[in-house]
Amino acid sequence: MKLTITGSGTSHGIPVIGCKCKVCTSKSPKDKRFRTSAIIQEKDTYVVIDTGPDFRLQALNYGLCKLDAVLLTHAHADHVHGLDDIRVFTREKSIPVFSNTNTLAEVHNRYNYVFRQTQNGGGKPHIELVDCTNYNENNPLKIGSIDFVPVPMKHGTMQTTGWRFGKFAYLTDLNFLPISSFDRIKDIEVLIIDGLRTRPHETHFSFEQALEVAEKTTANKIYLTHICHDYTHDEIVKILEEKKKTHSNLVERLVAPSYDGLSIELE
């Protein structure tokens, strides 16, 4: 199974429009961040987590030529406003889009033209909205060769959905993970987790909060995502190395910022 980070930036993306800070003007490719998204592949099964406004370029950059399903974390613009671009994958079959009840209701409202009779021409994606609420670790969602388990989270007052698949857990856009959700990410090896910045935020984990959650898991590889433009990639590497020293359970584990193009494979 392979996970590819196709976007690791916050809602603005990096560089931010009009910003001349050292991060947004950096020449390092690791400081160029599309909106947060990922591709999961195992054998001939391809699944995308979130289709933000950069989805078309992400699909082109990472050679996505097949798509079996879309998993959504929530319905904020930076996670769903590229959904129309999956229509190239729906010429011969409808593609299921999985998320929680509230997210799907918002997608249905935002993309209402998809679900009503319209004139020919223009094109629209053929999708099926599927509620993931009743799937769990004892009843996983099966897509091709991969089992997925939704992980309920809170993003401020909004209910969002993380995803467990194999030994991976992908948890973005949250500032609270319920105790019951830890049961769904037992025995993971890789954790991708929201870590916006060092400063506190009302709806996202800070670096410190992300590490506090990470040390309660079994993951030996921990990567932050949904990163803003406060620090360069290299500066974040150093910050996290320092923070590890105050988290004894993390000292022997890899803790690092993710970046666009990061690819992780597990047997």
HELIX and SHEET records of a PDB file:
HELIX    1   1 PRO A   29  ASP A   31  5                                   3    
HELIX    2   2 PHE A   55  ASN A   61  1                                   7    
HELIX    3   3 ALA A   77  VAL A   80  1                                   4    
HELIX    4   4 LEU A   83  PHE A   89  5                                   7    
HELIX    5   5 THR A  101  ARG A  110  1                                  10    
HELIX    6   6 ASN A  112  PHE A  115  5                                   4    
HELIX    7   7 ILE A  179  PHE A  182  1                                   4    
HELIX    8   8 ASP A  183  ILE A  185  5                                   3    
HELIX    9   9 PHE A  207  ALA A  214  1                                   8    
HELIX   10  10 HIS A  233  LYS A  244  1                                  12    
HELIX   11  11 SER A  248  LEU A  250  5                                   3    
SHEET    1   A 7 ILE A 127  ASP A 131  0                                        
SHEET    2   A 7 ILE A  95  SER A  99  1                                        
SHEET    3   A 7 ALA A  69  LEU A  71  1                                        
SHEET    4   A 7 THR A  45  ILE A  49  1                                        
SHEET    5   A 7 SER A  37  GLU A  42 -1                                        
SHEET    6   A 7 LYS A   2  GLY A   7 -1                                        
SHEET    7   A 7 SER A 263  GLU A 265 -1                                        
SHEET    1   B 7 LEU A 141  ILE A 143  0                                        
SHEET    2   B 7 ILE A 146  HIS A 155 -1                                        
SHEET    3   B 7 MET A 158  PHE A 165 -1                                        
SHEET    4   B 7 PHE A 168  LEU A 171 -1                                        
SHEET    5   B 7 VAL A 190  ASP A 194  1                                        
SHEET    6   B 7 LYS A 221  THR A 225  1                                        
SHEET    7   B 7 LEU A 254  PRO A 257  1                                        
END                                                                             
